[in-house]
Amino acid sequence: MIGWYVHHHGSGHLHRARAVQNALSTPTTVLSSLSRPLDWHGPWVRLERDDTGPTRQPDADGRLHWAPLRHPGLATRMAQVSDWIRAARPALLVCDVSVEVSLLARLHGIPVVSVAMPGDRSDPPHRLGYDVSTVLIGCWPNDAGDVFRSAPEAVAKLRSVGGLSRFPVAPTGPRRAGPPRVSVLLGTGGSDITASMIDDARSQSPEWEWTVMGRHLDRWSATPFDAVRDADVVVTQAGQNAIAEVAAARRPAVVIPADRPHDEQRATARALAEGDWPAVVRPTWPHTGWAELLQHAAGLDHTRWAAWCDGQAALRFAAIVDELAERYLTDAS
């Protein structure tokens, strides 16, 4: 048995867990503040939220990311994790992501596999979480440049498995008949791209047919892959899952990174801009030139996404976890 902590912000952490779960041999229990999905077949521990109501001094003077003083939800949440560890005696815990949960597991003597995130992760809390982790998993290809920046000790623990998409790689082929199509993929993690900005871009490119997906715009689909695969160009932010799914669909992209802590999306956008990837990167939403921008992106060689996402990342991730779990179980016995 292993544990898998799933952070509740956005949907990418859960998508990753679901994809790897399907490839794992080791039984898994998820620990998360998220509700258990109806189609999740394994054990699920629903954790108390620690981000409601007043929160004071959550960073512990810069040593942690989120541990608000005297917060009842935090106390209950950590006790839930401890109780599960004591009862289940897991071989290891996969943490995606929380420095505090990584530390808690390691303080119980449980090995930790942490999911690394793009950006500058050289701050003291990240370094502490990485220091206590046995292995770090990066869901990007080895040749993604300096998408991940941290202490040399952390970089040495990193194993890059490639872009991890919850959807299978789509076969390349001719698009269906009709006007050129653009799909806007904004996800669930928040965005400052507004409906009026998209309407303005649409008015600049009247020959294009637009599909917009974004929870903050009340336009979302739990399975956006069909619209992504059917597009001639995808306009997206630079979240890990969004880029992986565009890459799996083998569609050229216009990538506009959102502001996130630790320069997360901008680091991914820089890696795309500096590499040989079928993506046009813009630092902010363009206010002019959309017809030319889409035409340029549509002409990129979409097959180059194969080096970012080859459809095997979940298998590689699962193989690392299964091998470590077997090793630690053997050591314990």
C-alpha positions as CSV (number, residue, x, y, z in Angstrom):
1,M,0.0,0.0,0.0
2,I,1.1,3.5,-0.8
3,G,-0.4,6.9,-0.1
4,W,-0.9,9.7,-2.6
5,Y,-1.6,13.2,-1.5
6,V,-3.6,15.3,-4.0
7,H,-3.6,19.1,-3.6
8,H,-7.0,20.6,-4.1
9,H,-6.2,23.7,-6.1
10,G,-7.1,23.4,-9.8
11,S,-7.6,20.0,-11.3
12,G,-4.1,19.1,-12.5
13,H,-3.0,17.3,-9.4
14,L,-6.0,15.0,-9.5
15,H,-5.6,14.4,-13.2
16,R,-2.0,13.3,-12.6
17,A,-3.0,10.9,-9.8
18,R,-5.8,9.3,-11.9
19,A,-3.4,8.8,-14.9
20,V,-0.7,7.2,-12.8
21,Q,-3.2,5.1,-10.7
22,N,-4.2,3.3,-13.9
23,A,-0.6,2.2,-14.4
24,L,0.4,1.3,-10.8
25,S,0.7,-2.2,-9.5
26,T,0.8,-1.1,-5.9
27,P,-2.5,-0.5,-4.1
28,T,-3.0,3.2,-3.5
29,T,-5.0,5.3,-1.0
30,V,-5.6,9.0,-1.9
31,L,-5.5,11.7,0.7
32,S,-7.1,15.0,-0.4
33,S,-9.5,17.8,0.5
34,L,-11.2,17.1,-2.8
35,S,-14.3,15.0,-3.0
36,R,-13.8,11.4,-4.1
37,P,-14.7,11.1,-7.8
38,L,-17.6,8.8,-8.5
39,D,-15.5,6.6,-10.7
40,W,-12.5,6.3,-8.3
41,H,-12.3,2.7,-7.3
42,G,-9.6,2.8,-4.6
43,P,-9.6,4.0,-1.0
44,W,-10.0,7.8,-0.5
45,V,-9.4,9.8,2.7
46,R,-11.2,13.1,2.6
47,L,-9.1,15.6,4.5
48,E,-10.4,18.7,6.3
49,R,-9.7,22.0,4.6
50,D,-7.1,24.3,6.1
51,D,-7.7,27.4,4.1
52,T,-11.1,28.5,5.3
53,G,-11.8,31.3,7.8
54,P,-9.1,33.5,9.3
55,T,-5.5,32.4,8.7
56,R,-2.6,33.9,10.6
57,Q,1.1,33.6,9.8
58,P,0.8,30.6,7.5
59,D,4.4,30.6,6.3
60,A,6.0,30.2,9.8
61,D,8.4,33.1,9.2
62,G,9.3,31.8,5.7
63,R,10.1,28.2,6.7
64,L,6.8,26.7,5.5
65,H,4.3,27.4,2.8
66,W,1.0,26.8,4.6
67,A,0.6,26.2,8.3
68,P,-1.6,28.9,9.7
69,L,-1.4,29.4,13.5
70,R,-4.1,27.7,15.6
71,H,-6.3,26.8,12.6
72,P,-8.7,23.9,13.6
73,G,-8.9,22.6,10.0
74,L,-5.1,22.3,9.8
75,A,-4.9,20.4,13.1
76,T,-7.7,18.0,12.0
77,R,-6.1,17.6,8.6
78,M,-2.7,16.7,9.9
79,A,-4.2,14.3,12.5
80,Q,-6.1,12.6,9.7
81,V,-2.9,12.0,7.8
82,S,-1.1,10.7,10.9
83,D,-3.9,8.4,11.8
84,W,-3.9,6.9,8.3
85,I,-0.2,6.4,8.3
86,R,-0.3,4.7,11.6
87,A,-3.1,2.4,10.5
88,A,-2.0,1.7,6.9
89,R,1.8,1.6,7.4
90,P,2.4,2.6,3.7
91,A,5.5,1.7,1.9
92,L,5.8,5.4,0.8
93,L,3.8,8.5,0.2
94,V,3.6,10.3,-3.2
95,C,3.1,14.0,-2.5
96,D,1.5,16.2,-5.2
97,V,2.1,18.7,-3.6
98,S,2.6,20.0,-0.1
99,V,5.8,20.7,1.7
100,E,4.0,20.2,5.0
101,V,2.5,16.8,4.1
102,S,6.0,15.7,2.9
103,L,7.5,16.7,6.2
104,L,4.7,15.0,8.2
105,A,5.1,11.7,6.3
106,R,8.9,11.8,6.7
107,L,8.6,12.5,10.4
108,H,6.5,9.3,10.7
109,G,9.4,7.5,9.0
110,I,7.7,7.1,5.7
111,P,9.7,7.7,2.5
112,V,8.4,10.4,0.2
113,V,8.2,10.8,-3.5
114,S,7.5,14.5,-4.3
115,V,6.2,15.9,-7.6
116,A,8.4,18.8,-8.6
117,M,6.8,21.8,-10.1
118,P,8.2,24.2,-12.8
119,G,9.7,27.5,-11.8
120,D,12.1,28.8,-9.2
121,R,11.8,26.3,-6.3
122,S,15.0,27.5,-4.5
123,D,13.0,29.0,-1.5
124,P,13.6,27.5,1.9
125,P,10.3,25.6,2.2
126,H,10.7,23.9,-1.2
127,R,14.3,23.1,-0.4
128,L,13.2,21.5,2.9
129,G,10.5,19.5,1.2
130,Y,12.9,18.3,-1.5
131,D,15.6,17.5,1.0
132,V,13.4,15.0,2.9
133,S,12.1,13.4,-0.4
134,T,13.8,10.3,-1.8
135,V,12.9,11.1,-5.4
136,L,11.5,14.1,-7.2
137,I,9.3,13.5,-10.3
138,G,9.2,16.2,-13.1
139,C,6.4,15.9,-15.6
140,W,8.3,17.4,-18.5
141,P,11.0,16.1,-20.9
142,N,14.7,16.0,-20.1
143,D,15.4,18.6,-22.8
144,A,12.9,21.2,-21.4
145,G,15.8,23.5,-20.5
146,D,15.8,25.1,-17.1
147,V,12.1,24.7,-16.5
148,F,12.9,23.6,-12.9
149,R,15.3,25.6,-10.8
150,S,16.3,24.7,-7.3
151,A,19.3,23.7,-5.3
152,P,21.8,21.2,-6.9
153,E,20.8,18.5,-4.4
154,A,17.2,18.8,-5.5
155,V,18.1,18.8,-9.2
156,A,20.2,15.6,-8.6
157,K,17.1,13.8,-7.3
158,L,14.9,14.8,-10.2
159,R,13.6,12.2,-12.7
160,S,11.8,13.7,-15.7
161,V,9.1,11.4,-17.1
162,G,7.8,13.7,-19.9
163,G,4.6,15.5,-20.3
164,L,1.8,13.6,-18.5
165,S,-1.5,13.8,-20.2
166,R,-4.7,12.1,-18.9
167,F,-5.6,11.5,-22.6
168,P,-3.9,9.2,-25.0
169,V,-1.8,10.5,-27.8
170,A,-4.0,11.3,-30.8
171,P,-3.0,10.0,-34.2
172,T,-2.2,12.8,-36.6
173,G,-4.3,13.2,-39.6
174,P,-6.3,15.6,-41.7
175,R,-8.7,18.0,-39.9
176,R,-12.4,17.7,-40.6
177,A,-13.9,20.0,-43.3
178,G,-14.9,23.5,-42.4
179,P,-13.3,26.8,-41.4
180,P,-10.0,26.9,-39.5
181,R,-10.7,26.3,-35.8
182,V,-9.1,27.6,-32.6
183,S,-9.8,26.2,-29.1
184,V,-9.1,28.3,-26.1
185,L,-8.1,26.1,-23.1
186,L,-8.0,28.0,-19.8
187,G,-8.5,25.3,-17.2
188,T,-9.7,25.5,-13.6
189,G,-6.8,27.1,-11.8
190,G,-7.9,30.7,-12.5
191,S,-7.1,33.2,-15.2
192,D,-7.1,36.9,-15.9
193,I,-8.2,36.4,-19.5
194,T,-11.7,37.8,-19.8
195,A,-14.6,37.1,-22.2
196,S,-14.2,40.6,-23.7
197,M,-10.5,39.9,-24.5
198,I,-11.5,36.7,-26.3
199,D,-14.3,38.5,-28.1
200,D,-11.9,41.1,-29.3
201,A,-9.5,38.4,-30.6
202,R,-12.4,36.7,-32.3
203,S,-13.4,39.9,-34.1
204,Q,-9.8,40.3,-35.4
205,S,-9.9,36.8,-37.0
206,P,-13.4,36.4,-38.5
207,E,-12.4,33.5,-40.7
208,W,-11.7,31.3,-37.6
209,E,-14.2,29.3,-35.7
210,W,-13.6,29.8,-31.9
211,T,-14.4,27.3,-29.0
212,V,-13.7,28.7,-25.5
213,M,-13.2,26.5,-22.4
214,G,-12.6,28.1,-19.0
215,R,-14.4,27.5,-15.7
216,H,-14.1,31.2,-14.7
217,L,-16.0,32.0,-17.9
218,D,-18.7,29.4,-17.1
219,R,-17.6,27.5,-20.2
220,W,-16.0,24.3,-19.3
221,S,-16.0,20.6,-20.2
222,A,-14.7,17.8,-18.0
223,T,-13.3,16.2,-21.2
224,P,-11.9,19.0,-23.4
225,F,-9.7,16.7,-25.4
226,D,-12.2,16.5,-28.3
227,A,-12.2,20.3,-28.8
228,V,-8.4,20.4,-28.5
229,R,-7.9,17.6,-30.9
230,D,-10.3,19.2,-33.4
231,A,-8.6,22.6,-33.4
232,D,-6.1,23.8,-35.9
233,V,-4.6,26.0,-33.1
234,V,-5.0,25.8,-29.4
235,V,-4.7,29.0,-27.3
236,T,-3.7,28.0,-23.8
237,Q,-2.0,29.1,-20.6
238,A,1.2,27.3,-19.6
239,G,0.0,24.9,-16.9
240,Q,1.6,21.5,-16.9
241,N,-1.5,19.5,-17.7
242,A,-2.7,22.0,-20.4
243,I,0.6,21.8,-22.3
244,A,0.7,18.0,-21.9
245,E,-2.8,17.6,-23.3
246,V,-2.1,20.0,-26.2
247,A,1.1,18.0,-26.9
248,A,-0.9,14.7,-26.7
249,A,-3.3,16.0,-29.2
250,R,-0.4,17.1,-31.5
251,R,-1.9,20.5,-32.0
252,P,0.2,23.7,-32.5
253,A,-0.4,26.3,-29.8
254,V,-0.3,29.9,-28.8
255,V,0.9,29.8,-25.2
256,I,0.2,32.8,-22.8
257,P,1.5,32.1,-19.3
258,A,-0.6,33.1,-16.3
259,D,1.0,34.6,-13.2
260,R,1.6,31.9,-10.7
261,P,3.8,31.7,-7.6
262,H,7.4,30.8,-8.1
263,D,7.2,31.9,-11.8
264,E,5.7,28.5,-12.5
265,Q,4.0,29.0,-15.8
266,R,6.5,31.6,-17.1
267,A,9.3,29.0,-16.6
268,T,7.4,26.5,-18.8
269,A,6.7,29.2,-21.4
270,R,10.4,30.1,-21.5
271,A,11.3,26.5,-22.0
272,L,8.8,26.3,-24.9
273,A,10.0,29.5,-26.4
274,E,13.7,28.5,-26.2
275,G,13.2,25.0,-27.5
276,D,12.1,23.4,-30.8
277,W,8.4,23.1,-29.9
278,P,5.3,23.9,-32.0
279,A,4.2,26.8,-29.8
280,V,4.2,30.5,-30.2
281,V,4.7,32.1,-26.8
282,R,3.5,35.5,-25.9
283,P,4.1,37.0,-22.4
284,T,0.7,38.5,-22.2
285,W,-2.6,38.4,-24.1
286,P,-2.1,40.1,-27.4
287,H,-4.4,43.0,-28.2
288,T,-3.7,43.1,-31.9
289,G,-2.6,40.8,-34.7
290,W,-4.7,37.7,-33.9
291,A,-5.3,36.7,-37.5
292,E,-1.5,36.7,-38.3
293,L,-0.7,35.0,-35.0
294,L,-3.1,32.1,-35.5
295,Q,-1.9,31.7,-39.1
296,H,1.7,31.5,-38.0
297,A,0.9,29.0,-35.3
298,A,-1.1,26.8,-37.6
299,G,2.0,26.5,-39.9
300,L,4.2,25.0,-37.2
301,D,5.2,21.3,-37.3
302,H,2.8,19.8,-34.7
303,T,4.6,16.4,-34.8
304,R,7.4,17.9,-32.8
305,W,5.2,17.6,-29.7
306,A,6.1,13.9,-29.7
307,A,9.3,14.7,-27.8
308,W,7.4,16.5,-25.1
309,C,4.6,13.9,-24.6
310,D,5.0,10.4,-26.0
311,G,2.1,8.9,-24.1
312,Q,4.4,6.9,-21.7
313,A,4.9,9.4,-18.9
314,A,2.3,7.8,-16.6
315,L,3.9,4.4,-17.1
316,R,7.4,5.8,-16.3
317,F,6.0,7.6,-13.2
318,A,4.3,4.4,-12.0
319,A,7.4,2.3,-12.6
320,I,9.4,4.6,-10.4
321,V,6.8,4.4,-7.6
322,D,6.3,0.6,-7.9
323,E,10.1,0.0,-7.8
324,L,10.5,2.2,-4.7
325,A,7.5,0.7,-2.9
326,E,8.8,-2.8,-3.5
327,R,12.3,-1.8,-2.3
328,Y,11.0,-0.2,0.9
329,L,8.6,-3.1,1.7
330,T,11.5,-5.6,1.2
331,D,13.7,-3.5,3.5
332,A,10.9,-3.4,6.2
333,S,10.4,-7.1,6.1
